[in-house]
Amino acid sequence: MANAEFIWMNGQLVPWADARVHVTTHALHYGSSVFEGVRAYATAKGPAVFRLQDHTKRLLNSCKIARLDITYSADEINRAVIETVARNAHEACYIRPLVFRGAGPPGLEGRKSCPVEFIIYTYELGRYLGGDSFEQGIDAQVSSWRRIAPDTFASLAKIGGQYVNSQFITMEAHDNGFQEGIGLDINGYVSEGAGENLFAVVNGTVYTPGAWSSILLGITRDSVLTILQEMSVEVRFEPLARDMLYLADELFFTGTAAEITPIRSVDRLPVGTGRPGPVTRAVQEAFFGIVSGQKPDRHNWLTYVSQHEIAHGD
């Protein structure tokens, strides 16, 4: 990862090396942070941030659930994201807004004793699950780690501490020679990948778990649902048995980092022909056509980083 020049921190851009926190930071000890993953894509009109308003809304919702009292409005956050991308002169990048409890005395209850801090950093990110993952697909395994139960954590929020579960799933997969892991929910049904939502294609119908399976309601997932509707593909929101992963004609992950990544095998059993199938390909073509600016942005998903902002950043 190549470091960007600047990080936005508590209202101002500071050099990358100067964006620091103290070792007593509450989030470092207790995971009291929320974050977003956002992408900006290169287009003929310059960099465009994908579904910025929706990511900011989810960030604020996560703050609400985590009881993090953030003082910035949605418009202020959006402007800060644009400013950070512009000042770092990215053509395309991954954007990480992060809200966290700062330095203070030890103890789980940090609402009164620890300030809430907010940073945005950016970096260039290629294909999250491998260089040929879009063309060839990736190998996944069903993890021995279950996803969080509904009454233990808040799966609809992107809370930093909850991602220890995702780390366990991913580390186990890597140790066993797979690119990613798939978690089952508390009832033994398919939930999601360590950091991705999951779609299955069976006899031309698309299946995907709903919120009851402890999934994050992903923004890329929502975009894919819109694309599938426009393609007149039937989508069913149903509990998915583990067996369906082995019998599906196609499987693919969705997420800001993973984008649209086909799954070619699960537990070393090939998915369909062992190569990305026609529904997956069609979704990829539609999605990347929109984010690259080559197809009409009918849903206003792109926020362009204007030349005025770039000039101002210089």
C-alpha positions in Angstrom: 0.0 0.0 0.0 1.4 3.4 -1.0 0.7 6.0 1.6 -1.2 9.1 0.6 0.3 12.4 1.5 -2.5 13.6 3.8 -5.0 12.2 6.3 -8.1 14.2 7.4 -8.1 14.2 11.2 -10.6 16.0 13.4 -11.4 18.7 10.9 -8.0 19.3 9.2 -5.7 17.7 6.8 -2.4 16.6 8.3 0.7 14.9 6.9 0.3 11.1 7.0 3.1 10.6 9.5 1.6 13.2 11.9 -1.8 11.5 12.2 -1.3 9.8 15.6 -3.2 8.7 18.6 -2.1 8.0 22.2 -1.6 4.4 23.5 -4.4 5.0 26.0 -6.9 5.4 23.2 -10.1 3.7 24.2 -10.7 2.1 20.8 -7.3 0.5 20.9 -8.2 -1.3 24.1 -11.9 -2.0 23.6 -12.7 -1.8 19.9 -14.9 1.3 20.4 -14.8 2.5 16.8 -17.1 2.5 13.7 -15.9 2.8 10.1 -16.8 2.7 6.5 -15.1 1.4 3.4 -15.7 3.5 0.3 -14.2 3.5 -3.2 -13.5 6.2 -5.6 -13.2 5.1 -9.2 -11.3 6.5 -12.1 -13.5 8.0 -14.9 -13.1 10.2 -17.9 -14.5 13.1 -15.7 -11.9 12.4 -12.9 -12.3 10.4 -9.7 -15.9 9.6 -8.7 -16.8 8.4 -5.2 -19.3 5.5 -5.2 -22.5 5.9 -3.2 -20.9 8.5 -0.9 -24.2 9.6 0.7 -25.2 6.1 1.5 -21.9 5.2 3.1 -22.0 8.4 5.2 -25.6 7.6 6.3 -24.5 4.1 7.4 -21.5 5.6 9.2 -23.8 7.9 11.2 -26.2 5.0 11.9 -23.2 2.9 13.2 -22.3 5.9 15.4 -25.9 5.9 16.8 -25.8 2.2 17.6 -22.3 2.4 19.2 -23.3 5.5 21.2 -20.5 7.5 19.6 -21.5 11.1 19.7 -20.2 12.5 16.4 -20.5 16.3 15.9 -20.2 16.3 12.1 -23.2 16.4 9.8 -23.6 14.2 6.8 -22.8 17.2 4.5 -19.6 18.0 6.4 -18.5 14.3 6.2 -19.1 14.2 2.5 -17.1 17.4 1.9 -14.3 16.0 4.1 -14.1 12.8 2.0 -14.1 14.8 -1.3 -11.4 17.1 0.1 -9.2 14.2 1.2 -9.4 12.4 -2.2 -8.8 15.7 -4.0 -5.8 16.8 -1.8 -4.2 13.4 -2.3 -4.7 13.7 -6.1 -6.0 10.2 -6.4 -7.4 8.9 -9.7 -8.9 6.0 -7.8 -8.7 4.9 -4.2 -10.1 3.2 -1.2 -11.5 5.6 1.5 -11.6 4.8 5.2 -13.7 7.1 7.5 -13.2 6.0 11.1 -14.9 7.4 14.2 -13.5 6.2 17.6 -13.2 6.9 21.3 -9.9 8.6 22.0 -7.4 8.7 24.8 -8.6 8.5 28.4 -8.6 6.5 31.6 -9.1 2.7 31.4 -12.6 1.2 31.7 -15.3 -0.1 29.4 -17.6 3.0 29.8 -15.8 5.7 27.9 -18.6 8.0 26.9 -17.9 10.7 29.4 -14.1 10.2 29.8 -12.9 9.8 26.3 -13.3 12.3 23.4 -14.8 11.1 20.1 -12.3 11.5 17.2 -12.8 11.2 13.5 -10.3 10.5 10.7 -10.4 9.9 7.0 -7.6 8.2 5.2 -7.2 7.1 1.6 -5.0 4.7 -0.3 -4.8 2.9 -3.6 -6.3 -0.6 -3.5 -6.4 -3.1 -6.3 -8.4 -6.3 -6.3 -8.9 -7.2 -2.7 -9.0 -11.0 -3.2 -6.3 -11.3 -5.8 -5.1 -10.1 -9.2 -7.1 -12.6 -11.3 -10.0 -13.0 -8.9 -12.6 -11.3 -11.2 -11.7 -13.5 -14.2 -10.9 -16.8 -12.5 -12.8 -16.6 -9.2 -11.5 -17.4 -5.8 -11.4 -20.5 -3.5 -13.4 -20.2 -0.3 -14.1 -22.4 2.7 -16.9 -22.6 5.2 -15.4 -21.5 8.5 -15.5 -23.2 11.8 -16.2 -19.8 13.3 -19.9 -18.7 13.4 -21.0 -15.2 12.7 -22.3 -13.1 15.5 -25.7 -13.9 17.1 -28.3 -11.2 16.9 -28.4 -10.7 20.6 -24.7 -10.5 21.1 -23.5 -7.8 18.7 -25.0 -5.4 16.2 -24.5 -6.9 12.8 -26.1 -3.9 11.0 -23.3 -1.6 12.2 -19.7 -1.6 11.1 -18.2 -1.6 14.6 -14.4 -2.1 14.9 -14.5 -4.6 17.7 -16.9 -6.9 15.9 -14.3 -7.5 13.2 -12.3 -9.8 15.4 -14.8 -12.4 14.3 -14.1 -11.6 10.7 -10.4 -11.8 11.4 -10.8 -15.3 12.8 -12.7 -16.4 9.6 -10.1 -14.9 7.3 -7.1 -16.1 9.1 -8.4 -19.7 9.3 -9.1 -19.6 5.6 -5.6 -18.4 4.7 -4.0 -20.9 7.0 -6.0 -23.6 5.1 -5.0 -22.4 1.7 -8.1 -20.5 0.7 -8.5 -16.8 -0.2 -11.6 -16.2 2.0 -13.9 -17.8 4.5 -17.7 -18.0 4.7 -19.4 -17.8 8.1 -22.6 -19.6 9.0 -25.1 -17.9 11.3 -26.1 -19.1 14.8 -28.7 -21.5 13.3 -26.2 -23.1 10.9 -27.4 -21.3 7.7 -25.1 -19.3 5.4 -24.4 -15.8 6.6 -21.7 -14.0 4.7 -18.0 -13.9 4.0 -15.5 -12.4 6.5 -16.0 -9.0 4.8 -18.4 -9.6 2.0 -22.0 -10.4 1.3 -22.8 -13.6 -0.7 -25.1 -14.4 -3.6 -26.0 -17.9 -5.0 -27.4 -18.6 -8.4 -29.5 -21.8 -8.8 -31.4 -22.5 -12.0 -31.4 -18.9 -13.0 -32.7 -17.6 -9.6 -30.5 -15.6 -7.3 -30.6 -16.3 -3.5 -29.0 -14.2 -0.8 -29.4 -14.2 3.0 -31.4 -11.5 4.7 -30.7 -9.5 7.8 -31.8 -12.4 10.1 -28.6 -14.2 9.2 -26.5 -11.6 11.0 -25.3 -9.9 7.7 -24.2 -6.4 7.2 -26.7 -4.8 4.7 -24.0 -4.0 2.2 -24.1 -1.0 -0.1 -22.5 -3.0 -2.9 -25.1 -5.7 -2.1 -27.9 -3.2 -2.5 -26.4 -2.0 -5.8 -26.3 -5.6 -7.1 -29.9 -6.1 -6.1 -30.8 -3.1 -8.2 -28.8 -4.4 -11.1 -30.5 -7.8 -10.9 -33.9 -6.2 -10.8 -33.0 -4.2 -14.0 -31.9 -7.5 -15.6 -35.3 -9.1 -14.6 -33.5 -11.8 -12.6 -35.6 -13.3 -9.8 -34.1 -12.7 -6.3 -35.1 -14.7 -3.2 -34.2 -13.7 0.3 -34.1 -17.0 2.1 -32.1 -18.9 4.7 -29.4 -20.8 2.7 -28.3 -24.3 3.8 -24.6 -25.0 3.6 -25.4 -27.6 1.0 -26.5 -24.9 -1.5 -23.0 -23.6 -1.6 -21.9 -26.9 -3.1 -24.9 -27.3 -5.5 -25.2 -23.7 -6.7 -24.5 -23.0 -10.4 -22.7 -19.7 -9.4 -21.6 -18.0 -6.3 -20.2 -14.5 -5.9 -19.1 -12.1 -3.1 -20.0 -8.4 -3.1 -18.4 -5.6 -1.0 -16.6 -2.3 -1.3 -13.2 -4.0 -1.1 -14.2 -7.3 -2.9 -16.4 -5.5 -5.5 -18.0 -8.4 -7.5 -15.8 -11.4 -6.9 -16.8 -14.9 -8.3 -16.3 -17.9 -6.1 -15.0 -20.9 -8.1 -14.9 -23.5 -5.3 -16.1 -24.0 -1.7 -14.4 -26.5 0.6 -12.5 -27.7 -2.6 -15.7 -28.6 -4.4 -16.1 -26.7 -7.7 -19.0 -24.3 -8.0 -20.8 -25.1 -11.2 -18.2 -25.3 -13.9 -15.5 -24.0 -11.7 -15.5 -20.7 -13.5 -17.6 -17.5 -13.2 -21.0 -18.0 -14.7 -23.2 -15.9 -16.9 -25.2 -14.1 -14.2 -22.0 -13.2 -12.3 -20.5 -11.9 -15.6 -23.5 -9.8 -16.4 -23.5 -8.3 -12.9 -19.8 -7.5 -13.2 -20.3 -5.9 -16.6 -23.1 -3.7 -15.4 -21.5 -2.7 -12.2 -18.1 -1.8 -13.6 -19.7 -0.1 -16.5 -21.4 2.3 -14.1 -18.6 2.9 -11.7 -16.1 3.6 -14.6 -18.5 6.1 -16.1 -18.8 4.1 -19.3 -22.5 3.4 -18.7 -25.2 5.8 -17.6 -25.4 6.5 -13.8 -29.1 6.1 -13.7 -29.3 6.0 -9.9 -26.9 8.9 -9.2 -24.4 6.6 -7.5 -21.3 8.6 -8.4 -20.1 11.8 -6.7 -17.4 13.4 -8.9 -14.4 15.0 -7.3 -14.5 18.2 -9.3 -11.5 19.9 -10.9 -12.3 22.9 -8.6 -11.7 20.8 -5.5 -8.5 19.4 -6.9 -7.2 22.9 -7.8 -8.2 24.1 -4.3 -6.4 21.1 -2.7 -3.2 22.1 -4.5 
